[in-house]
Amino acid sequence: MTGVCHDIPLCASRYINVVTAVRGQSAVLQLLRESLSLRASSRLLFVPDIDCYFIELDEVDRWENPLLGMAEAMSRMPFKAADILKAEIRSWSLLDYAHITDPAALQTLIDLSVITSENVDCCAVEARAVLLKRERTM
């Protein structure tokens, strides 16, 4: 079916960025597809001007998928997406994120208390620098 596409806003970019850093480029879209029973036509879009991600849905997913909330999708999707990504992040073990060196991803992992002073020694050297910087500013 071809037709109008609908863009629905997603959660805070930091969740999407950290899942992408740890699990790979297509992980977020795959998690959303699996969790919300989305069709293969769904796509993840990023709008850099507003630092915001959207999910592009076709007519069927937008209006016939009961997991999206249909009429309430615009207001509910950011919370649903955040819950899905937070659950993914909570499922990680130290081996999943110990190799991350991207400062923004590390900052998000620290902000979410995934990397703490107790486990930072097992992470990349860059994680310690980000954690120390955060502790100094508090």
MDTraj code that builds the backbone (N, CA, C; nanometers):
import mdtraj as md
import numpy as np

residues = "MET THR GLY VAL CYS HIS ASP ILE PRO LEU CYS ALA SER ARG TYR ILE ASN VAL VAL THR ALA VAL ARG GLY GLN SER ALA VAL LEU GLN LEU LEU ARG GLU SER LEU SER LEU ARG ALA SER SER ARG LEU LEU PHE VAL PRO ASP ILE ASP CYS TYR PHE ILE GLU LEU ASP GLU VAL ASP ARG TRP GLU ASN PRO LEU LEU GLY MET ALA GLU ALA MET SER ARG MET PRO PHE LYS ALA ALA ASP ILE LEU LYS ALA GLU ILE ARG SER TRP SER LEU LEU ASP TYR ALA HIS ILE THR ASP PRO ALA ALA LEU GLN THR LEU ILE ASP LEU SER VAL ILE THR SER GLU ASN VAL ASP CYS CYS ALA VAL GLU ALA ARG ALA VAL LEU LEU LYS ARG GLU ARG THR MET".split()
xyz = np.array([
    [0.0844, -0.1176, 0.0000],
    [0.0000, 0.0000, 0.0000],
    [0.0889, 0.1237, 0.0000],
    [0.0709, 0.2089, -0.0931],
    [0.1416, 0.3357, -0.0935],
    [0.0437, 0.4445, -0.0572],
    [0.0927, 0.5512, -0.0074],
    [0.0024, 0.6590, 0.0302],
    [0.0709, 0.7548, 0.1226],
    [-0.0081, 0.8221, 0.2018],
    [0.0411, 0.9226, 0.2935],
    [0.1230, 0.8568, 0.4043],
    [0.2332, 0.9201, 0.4404],
    [0.3125, 0.8733, 0.5535],
    [0.2881, 0.9665, 0.6710],
    [0.2951, 0.9123, 0.7893],
    [0.2711, 0.9883, 0.9109],
    [0.3961, 0.9848, 0.9970],
    [0.4411, 1.1007, 1.0417],
    [0.5570, 1.1100, 1.1289],
    [0.5094, 1.1340, 1.2714],
    [0.5520, 1.0467, 1.3608],
    [0.5140, 1.0540, 1.5013],
    [0.6416, 1.0816, 1.5815],
    [0.6399, 1.1788, 1.6717],
    [0.7601, 1.2091, 1.7502],
    [0.7943, 1.0954, 1.8462],
    [0.9243, 1.0784, 1.8686],
    [0.9719, 0.9770, 1.9617],
    [1.0239, 1.0433, 2.0881],
    [1.0840, 0.9641, 2.1744],
    [1.1332, 1.0109, 2.3033],
    [1.2598, 1.0957, 2.2888],
    [1.3172, 1.1324, 2.4008],
    [1.4389, 1.2138, 2.4031],
    [1.5492, 1.1482, 2.3199],
    [1.6194, 1.2291, 2.2463],
    [1.7256, 1.1809, 2.1575],
    [1.8325, 1.1025, 2.2319],
    [1.8554, 1.1353, 2.3571],
    [1.9644, 1.0684, 2.4293],
    [1.9408, 0.9187, 2.4423],
    [1.8166, 0.8763, 2.4596],
    [1.7892, 0.7327, 2.4665],
    [1.8184, 0.6661, 2.3319],
    [1.7762, 0.7292, 2.2271],
    [1.7985, 0.6747, 2.0929],
    [1.9472, 0.6700, 2.0615],
    [2.0188, 0.7758, 2.0954],
    [2.1617, 0.7816, 2.0678],
    [2.2407, 0.6769, 2.1454],
    [2.2053, 0.6551, 2.2713],
    [2.2808, 0.5584, 2.3503],
    [2.2499, 0.4151, 2.3052],
    [2.1261, 0.3855, 2.2706],
    [2.0948, 0.2516, 2.2194],
    [2.1657, 0.2289, 2.0862],
    [2.1708, 0.3308, 2.0039],
    [2.2433, 0.3203, 1.8771],
    [2.3917, 0.2980, 1.9015],
    [2.4501, 0.3694, 1.9970],
    [2.5934, 0.3547, 2.0259],
    [2.6274, 0.2147, 2.0756],
    [2.5388, 0.1582, 2.1571],
    [2.5672, 0.0273, 2.2163],
    [2.5260, -0.0875, 2.1249],
    [2.4080, -0.0787, 2.0648],
    [2.3533, -0.1910, 1.9882],
    [2.3684, -0.1799, 1.8367],
    [2.3976, -0.0605, 1.7870],
    [2.4148, -0.0461, 1.6429],
    [2.3086, 0.0408, 1.5784],
    [2.3346, 0.0788, 1.4551],
    [2.2538, 0.1768, 1.3823],
    [2.1064, 0.1396, 1.3696],
    [2.0755, 0.0151, 1.3448],
    [1.9359, -0.0228, 1.3197],
    [1.8629, -0.0759, 1.4435],
    [1.9287, -0.0749, 1.5584],
    [1.8714, -0.1365, 1.6784],
    [1.7439, -0.0678, 1.7267],
    [1.7416, 0.0637, 1.7249],
    [1.6244, 0.1360, 1.7758],
    [1.5011, 0.1040, 1.6927],
    [1.5155, 0.1127, 1.5623],
    [1.4018, 0.0836, 1.4752],
    [1.3564, -0.0611, 1.4928],
    [1.4502, -0.1530, 1.5055],
    [1.4153, -0.2932, 1.5241],
    [1.3396, -0.3145, 1.6562],
    [1.3862, -0.2498, 1.7631],
    [1.3167, -0.2605, 1.8919],
    [1.1738, -0.2064, 1.8834],
    [1.1584, -0.0924, 1.8184],
    [1.0249, -0.0338, 1.8047],
    [0.9347, -0.1204, 1.7180],
    [0.9901, -0.1737, 1.6102],
    [0.9103, -0.2618, 1.5237],
    [0.8624, -0.3843, 1.5998],
    [0.9537, -0.4453, 1.6742],
    [0.9178, -0.5665, 1.7484],
    [0.8187, -0.5367, 1.8611],
    [0.8437, -0.4322, 1.9360],
    [0.7603, -0.4007, 2.0520],
    [0.6215, -0.3512, 2.0144],
    [0.6118, -0.2801, 1.9015],
    [0.4846, -0.2205, 1.8619],
    [0.4211, -0.2890, 1.7411],
    [0.4780, -0.4003, 1.7002],
    [0.4276, -0.4758, 1.5845],
    [0.4141, -0.3862, 1.4611],
    [0.5187, -0.3097, 1.4337],
    [0.5174, -0.2205, 1.3180],
    [0.5550, -0.2955, 1.1917],
    [0.5046, -0.2482, 1.0819],
    [0.5355, -0.3071, 0.9520],
    [0.6762, -0.2655, 0.9081],
    [0.7292, -0.3385, 0.8114],
    [0.8654, -0.3125, 0.7613],
    [0.8790, -0.1758, 0.6956],
    [0.7691, -0.1128, 0.6616],
    [0.7750, 0.0178, 0.5954],
    [0.8077, 0.1316, 0.6926],
    [0.8036, 0.1066, 0.8228],
    [0.8341, 0.2124, 0.9198],
    [0.9812, 0.2513, 0.9103],
    [1.0068, 0.3802, 0.9305],
    [1.1440, 0.4320, 0.9227],
    [1.1680, 0.5308, 1.0361],
    [1.2942, 0.5380, 1.0779],
    [1.3352, 0.6345, 1.1780],
    [1.3901, 0.7572, 1.1074],
    [1.3443, 0.8751, 1.1484],
    [1.3877, 1.0005, 1.0882],
    [1.4459, 1.0903, 1.1967],
    [1.5520, 1.1627, 1.1628],
    [1.6117, 1.2576, 1.2566],
    [1.6048, 1.3972, 1.1970],
    [1.5603, 1.4925, 1.2757],
    [1.5539, 1.6321, 1.2330],
    [1.6578, 1.7081, 1.3157],
    [1.7751, 1.7359, 1.2563],
    [1.8831, 1.7974, 1.3334],
    [1.8515, 1.9369, 1.3865],
    [1.7690, 2.0123, 1.3161],
    [1.7372, 2.1485, 1.3603],
    [1.6739, 2.1516, 1.4990],
    [1.5982, 2.0486, 1.5313],
    [1.5322, 2.0439, 1.6617],
    [1.5819, 1.9270, 1.7475],
    [1.6850, 1.8563, 1.7002],
    [1.7437, 1.7434, 1.7716],
    [1.6356, 1.6454, 1.8158],
    [1.5540, 1.6047, 1.7197],
    [1.4392, 1.5201, 1.7501],
    [1.4277, 1.4055, 1.6492],
    [1.3898, 1.2894, 1.6997],
    [1.3643, 1.1731, 1.6153],
    [1.2140, 1.1554, 1.5987],
    [1.1780, 1.1067, 1.4818],
    [1.0393, 1.0730, 1.4506],
    [1.0387, 0.9330, 1.3926],
    [0.9248, 0.8677, 1.4013],
    [0.9077, 0.7415, 1.3303],
    [0.8048, 0.7656, 1.2208],
    [0.8403, 0.7246, 1.1019],
    [0.7512, 0.7403, 0.9871],
    [0.6705, 0.6123, 0.9719],
    [0.5403, 0.6273, 0.9699],
    [0.4493, 0.5130, 0.9614],
    [0.3622, 0.5245, 0.8376],
    [0.3216, 0.4108, 0.7862],
    [0.2262, 0.4134, 0.6755],
    [0.0842, 0.4207, 0.7326],
    [-0.0131, 0.4274, 0.6450],
    [-0.1538, 0.4395, 0.6856],
    [-0.1991, 0.3259, 0.7774],
    [-0.1582, 0.2040, 0.7447],
    [-0.2032, 0.0877, 0.8222],
    [-0.1510, 0.0964, 0.9652],
    [-0.0195, 0.1184, 0.9808],
    [0.0346, 0.1285, 1.1160],
    [-0.0223, 0.2483, 1.1906],
    [-0.0384, 0.3575, 1.1214],
    [-0.0835, 0.4798, 1.1885],
    [-0.2271, 0.4692, 1.2400],
    [-0.3144, 0.4081, 1.1641],
    [-0.4559, 0.4102, 1.2016],
    [-0.5147, 0.2745, 1.2394],
    [-0.4421, 0.1657, 1.2157],
    [-0.4991, 0.0342, 1.2456],
    [-0.4199, -0.0455, 1.3484],
    [-0.3052, 0.0047, 1.3895],
    [-0.2229, -0.0662, 1.4867],
    [-0.2680, -0.0255, 1.6274],
    [-0.3312, -0.1162, 1.7019],
    [-0.3836, -0.0803, 1.8338],
    [-0.2739, -0.0505, 1.9366],
    [-0.1502, -0.0947, 1.9121],
    [-0.0427, -0.0694, 2.0061],
    [0.0080, 0.0746, 2.0006],
    [-0.0312, 0.1482, 1.8981],
    [0.0123, 0.2872, 1.8856],
    [-0.0821, 0.3848, 1.9532],
    [-0.2000, 0.3442, 1.9855],
    [-0.2953, 0.4345, 2.0462],
    [-0.3742, 0.5147, 1.9454],
    [-0.3521, 0.4885, 1.8181],
    [-0.4203, 0.5513, 1.7051],
    [-0.4387, 0.7017, 1.7225],
    [-0.5527, 0.7478, 1.7664],
    [-0.5782, 0.8921, 1.7755],
    [-0.4850, 0.9589, 1.8770],
    [-0.4417, 0.8849, 1.9768],
    [-0.3557, 0.9409, 2.0804],
    [-0.2068, 0.9189, 2.0530],
    [-0.1725, 0.8661, 1.9374],
    [-0.0339, 0.8295, 1.9081],
    [0.0627, 0.9460, 1.9230],
    [0.0224, 1.0645, 1.8806],
    [0.1120, 1.1802, 1.8884],
    [0.1509, 1.2109, 2.0331],
    [0.0601, 1.1962, 2.1242],
    [0.0904, 1.2274, 2.2640],
    [0.1469, 1.1081, 2.3405],
    [0.1140, 0.9864, 2.2987],
    [0.1562, 0.8677, 2.3724],
    [0.2876, 0.8071, 2.3237],
    [0.3191, 0.8235, 2.1964],
    [0.4368, 0.7573, 2.1406],
    [0.5675, 0.7970, 2.2086],
    [0.5906, 0.9236, 2.2425],
    [0.7170, 0.9547, 2.3106],
    [0.7352, 0.8750, 2.4401],
    [0.6275, 0.8538, 2.5138],
    [0.6359, 0.7788, 2.6384],
    [0.6533, 0.6290, 2.6129],
    [0.5824, 0.5772, 2.5138],
    [0.5969, 0.4356, 2.4787],
    [0.7384, 0.4066, 2.4305],
    [0.7902, 0.4922, 2.3430],
    [0.9256, 0.4725, 2.2905],
    [1.0279, 0.4798, 2.4038],
    [1.0116, 0.5751, 2.4940],
    [1.1037, 0.5869, 2.6080],
    [1.0995, 0.4612, 2.6931],
    [0.9811, 0.4093, 2.7203],
    [0.9688, 0.2871, 2.8002],
    [1.0377, 0.1690, 2.7324],
    [1.0218, 0.1568, 2.6024],
    [1.0840, 0.0472, 2.5271],
    [1.2360, 0.0583, 2.5344],
    [1.2882, 0.1784, 2.5121],
    [1.4328, 0.1970, 2.5122],
    [1.4916, 0.1873, 2.6520],
    [1.4203, 0.2354, 2.7533],
    [1.4675, 0.2217, 2.8912],
    [1.4741, 0.0746, 2.9320],
    [1.3754, -0.0027, 2.8915],
    [1.3772, -0.1467, 2.9215],
    [1.4972, -0.2130, 2.8548],
    [1.5268, -0.1732, 2.7320],
    [1.6445, -0.2268, 2.6635],
    [1.7712, -0.1900, 2.7392],
    [1.7835, -0.0658, 2.7799],
    [1.9025, -0.0194, 2.8517],
    [1.9172, -0.0940, 2.9844],
    [1.8072, -0.1147, 3.0562],
    [1.8125, -0.1880, 3.1832],
    [1.8555, -0.3332, 3.1644],
    [1.8333, -0.3880, 3.0463],
    [1.8680, -0.5281, 3.0214],
    [2.0170, -0.5493, 2.9926],
    [2.0913, -0.4432, 2.9751],
    [2.2326, -0.4557, 2.9386],
    [2.3179, -0.5012, 3.0555],
    [2.4186, -0.5788, 3.0204],
    [2.5217, -0.6136, 3.1177],
    [2.6427, -0.5258, 3.0886],
    [2.7377, -0.5277, 3.1769],
    [2.8587, -0.4475, 3.1615],
    [2.9289, -0.4754, 3.0290],
    [2.9259, -0.5978, 2.9839],
    [2.9913, -0.6333, 2.8570],
    [2.9285, -0.5631, 2.7374],
    [2.8025, -0.5245, 2.7488],
    [2.7346, -0.4578, 2.6381],
    [2.7845, -0.3167, 2.6147],
    [2.8211, -0.2458, 2.7197],
    [2.8571, -0.1047, 2.7038],
    [2.9991, -0.0698, 2.7486],
    [3.0756, -0.1647, 2.7959],
    [3.2104, -0.1364, 2.8459],
    [3.3033, -0.0789, 2.7393],
    [3.2762, -0.1059, 2.6137],
    [3.3635, -0.0615, 2.5039],
    [3.3304, 0.0773, 2.4509],
    [3.2238, 0.1388, 2.4960],
    [3.1782, 0.2669, 2.4417],
    [3.2785, 0.3766, 2.4760],
    [3.3143, 0.4575, 2.3763],
    [3.4069, 0.5691, 2.3965],
    [3.3476, 0.7038, 2.3573],
    [3.2316, 0.7048, 2.2937],
    [3.1678, 0.8292, 2.2517],
    [3.1274, 0.9102, 2.3750],
    [3.1782, 1.0348, 2.3890],
    [3.1491, 1.1135, 2.5094],
    [3.0002, 1.1373, 2.5342],
    [2.9235, 1.1614, 2.4299],
    [2.7795, 1.1860, 2.4484],
    [2.7097, 1.0598, 2.4978],
    [2.7440, 0.9458, 2.4401],
    [2.6840, 0.8193, 2.4842],
    [2.7268, 0.7874, 2.6267],
    [2.8534, 0.8115, 2.6585],
    [2.9010, 0.7877, 2.7947],
    [2.8280, 0.8783, 2.8941],
    [2.8100, 1.0046, 2.8573],
    [2.7394, 1.0972, 2.9463],
    [2.5969, 1.0486, 2.9716],
    [2.5318, 0.9994, 2.8685],
    [2.3959, 0.9478, 2.8852],
    [2.3961, 0.8232, 2.9727],
    [2.4907, 0.7331, 2.9515],
    [2.4995, 0.6128, 3.0350],
    [2.5240, 0.6497, 3.1811],
    [2.6021, 0.7530, 3.2049],
    [2.6270, 0.7993, 3.3419],
    [2.5017, 0.8664, 3.3977],
    [2.4368, 0.9517, 3.3180],
    [2.3143, 1.0189, 3.3625],
    [2.2050, 0.9193, 3.3984],
    [2.2006, 0.8083, 3.3272],
    [2.0996, 0.7052, 3.3525],
    [2.1437, 0.6064, 3.4609],
    [2.2593, 0.6322, 3.5212],
    [2.3174, 0.5476, 3.6265],
    [2.3480, 0.4067, 3.5788],
    [2.3753, 0.3924, 3.4510],
    [2.4191, 0.2633, 3.3981],
    [2.5675, 0.2468, 3.4298],
    [2.6438, 0.3537, 3.4034],
    [2.7849, 0.3566, 3.4448],
    [2.7903, 0.4355, 3.5747],
    [2.8483, 0.3715, 3.6760],
    [2.8594, 0.4333, 3.8079],
    [3.0036, 0.4239, 3.8558],
    [3.0313, 0.4820, 3.9693],
    [3.1674, 0.4740, 4.0238],
    [3.2041, 0.3297, 4.0580],
    [3.1055, 0.2445, 4.0801],
    [3.1318, 0.1040, 4.1128],
    [3.1761, 0.0215, 3.9914],
    [3.1278, 0.0569, 3.8717],
    [3.1622, -0.0254, 3.7553],
    [3.2452, 0.0481, 3.6501],
    [3.2813, 0.1731, 3.6753],
    [3.3525, 0.2511, 3.5742],
    [3.4900, 0.1918, 3.5427],
    [3.5521, 0.1239, 3.6377],
    [3.6835, 0.0661, 3.6126],
    [3.6799, -0.0421, 3.5047],
    [3.5652, -0.1011, 3.4815],
    [3.5513, -0.2045, 3.3793],
    [3.5181, -0.1463, 3.2424],
    [3.4941, -0.0162, 3.2372],
    [3.4569, 0.0504, 3.1118],
    [3.5808, 0.1096, 3.0449],
    [3.5605, 0.1637, 2.9274],
    [3.6686, 0.2294, 2.8547],
    [3.7227, 0.3455, 2.9378],
    [3.8481, 0.3782, 2.9178],
    [3.9144, 0.4861, 2.9915],
    [3.8349, 0.6168, 2.9816],
    [3.7757, 0.6423, 2.8678],
    [3.6993, 0.7642, 2.8455],
    [3.5826, 0.7772, 2.9432],
    [3.5280, 0.6648, 2.9872],
    [3.4148, 0.6675, 3.0802],
    [3.4555, 0.7288, 3.2132],
    [3.5742, 0.6953, 3.2610],
    [3.6222, 0.7515, 3.3877],
    [3.6330, 0.9037, 3.3778],
    [3.6850, 0.9543, 3.2661],
    [3.6988, 1.0992, 3.2487],
    [3.5623, 1.1677, 3.2508],
    [3.4638, 1.1099, 3.1840],
    [3.3297, 1.1683, 3.1817],
    [3.2674, 1.1636, 3.3206],
    [3.2845, 1.0525, 3.3910],
    [3.2286, 1.0398, 3.5257],
    [3.2942, 1.1392, 3.6210],
    [3.4257, 1.1539, 3.6153],
    [3.4955, 1.2498, 3.7019],
    [3.4515, 1.3924, 3.6730],
    [3.4341, 1.4247, 3.5457],
    [3.3883, 1.5582, 3.5080],
    [3.2498, 1.5847, 3.5657],
    [3.1631, 1.4858, 3.5584],
    [3.0273, 1.5010, 3.6128],
    [3.0305, 1.5196, 3.7651],
    [3.1146, 1.4405, 3.8318],
    [3.1216, 1.4502, 3.9779],
    [3.1757, 1.5859, 4.0220],
    [3.2664, 1.6437, 3.9449],
    [3.3218, 1.7755, 3.9788],
    [3.2188, 1.8869, 3.9673],
    [3.1247, 1.8700, 3.8743],
    [3.0241, 1.9744, 3.8524],
    [2.9055, 1.9633, 3.9460],
    [2.8985, 1.8575, 4.0216],
    [2.7844, 1.8387, 4.1125],
    [2.8096, 1.9032, 4.2459],
])
top = md.Topology()
chain = top.add_chain()
for i, resn in enumerate(residues, 1):
    res = top.add_residue(resn, chain, resSeq=i)
    for name in ("N", "CA", "C"):
        top.add_atom(name, md.element.get_by_symbol(name[0]), res)
traj = md.Trajectory(xyz[None], top)
